[in-house]
Structure formats: structure tokens, C-alpha cells
């Protein structure tokens, strides 16, 4: 079961903390390495999976799909899909689904050759999500059912997450969200607490008669998971709603072995669809993870 060791090494997650629930969350943290911005600030497409407080503007419905592929040394892959629709004064309601797994995990003994059948290792989540604008704030919540299987051991649990965003003075945006909370504790490796702030550095056209562009700076944190907090430093360039480029440097915490990881991404509007691509630079020479996203909006 060599790939589990690679997985935990790449996440800097102490093996002593990894129970069945935490093993599933570790797979989702792999997926989060492809986000080029703090998870609390994720918007559009499948972003409701990371923060349920999503403001969809004038869109009647939003569909999103993200496909994730990790380096061969880990061999994990998965997807995140969301669908949201406006329902009168209730706000926006919808569904979220995600699955991450390692399909070719094998047992080994005294040699690197496989010894026995493949070992199943996956986690899946399905749930309902809600969001509503309240003044300059957006509030949201997600109730989800999770299933994680590692070899012949299986864990099932329910989680409830809440999120919020608020714009302050036109230049500052604050965001926070819980992620996979099922226990009321601030020290559980199976869950995270996200927080972030975004600051508008500059806004104006990049060329004569061009669309307004925005230069943004960001800071985020992930904590309440029993090991050292993760700190996320980023910047973004948005050109109208046509194009966006994001870059982030993440300092991932652990017990005395924190590491730095850069990740970047682009988002492009093509007709009614927004296409996103992101890639992290990897850690410990394991290789890069990729994410390709597609978002469709119904006006």
C-alpha cells in the first residue's frame, strides 16, 4: 500500500491522525491543491463544494463540473459537480456531488510486486446546498452524506457546513466557511475551517476602450484540523468577465515540517461557458496535480 504513504507525505498529514474519516478528507485536500485561490473565496462553477455561500448574480441556474487528476506517484483522480437554481425569495438551492479515489492501489509485501487484489480507496459526498444574498452579504449552507472506503473498512457520516461572504466598502471582501464539519470541535483532522480576505489593489481599463480590469490581492487560512494552520497568499487579474488569471503560494502546515507549494490557474469565458484550468507545482518531487473546470449559466 505504498501510495497511501505518498498521499500522506504530499499532504504533510501525520499518519497517527489518519482515521477512516480523515483518510477521506485527505483525498479532498488533494483536490483542493488545484485551487489557485483560498477555498473560502472560491466562486462560480463547482465552488459551492468549498464554500456554500455563492452569489450567482442574475443567473437563473448554474451548473459546474471540475475534473481533478493528481500525479502518477499518487494516482488519485476525481470530480466535483454542482447544480444551483434560483427559487424565489428562498434564494438559490441545489445539489453537490464529489468523488475522489485511487483506483490502482495494491498490496505489497517484501517486494514491490502486487500481492493480492487491488485495494479500494475512495471517498464520495452528495448533498443539498442553499445560498441567499442578505444586503452586501451572502450566506450559505450545505448538508451532505459522505462515504469513505479503504480496503475492507468503510465509514459513513453526515456533515453540515455553513459559509458567508461580505463586501466592505467596494475594495475588501471577507469570506469564511466550514468544510466537512461533523463534530463540534476545533481539533479534528477530518474537517477544516476556512477564512480569507480579498483586497482590490487597482481597477481600470488595460487598453483604450477596453473592459475594466481588476488587480486583486488575497490571503487565506485553513485551520481547526489538529495540525498547524495552512496559510495561502495569492493575487489575481480579472479582465471584465472574459478572462481571469490567479496565482497562489500555499504554506501547508504539519508537525514541524511545513512546506511551500505554488499553484496557478486561468479562467476564460467562451460563449455561455466558462472554462477553467489550474495546476499546482507539487511538493517533495511528487509531481503536479491538474484541474479542468466547466461552468454553464442559464440567464
Buried (B, 14 or more C-beta within 10 A) or exposed (E): EEBBEBBBBBBBBBEEBBBBBBBBBBBBBBBBBBBBBBBBBBBBBBBBBBBBBBBBEEBEBBBBBBBBBBBEBBBBBBBBBBBBBBEEEEBBBBBBBBBBBBEEBBEEEEEEEBEEEEBBBBBBBBBBBBBBBEEEBBBBBBBBEBBBBBEEEEBEBEBBBBBBBBBEEEEEBBBBBBBBBBEEEEEBBBBBBBBBBBEBEEEEEEEEEEEEBBBBBBBBBBBBBBBBBBBBBBBBBBBBEEBBBBBBBBBBBBEEEBBEBBBBBBBEBEEEEBBBBBBBBBBEEBBBBBBBBBBBBEE
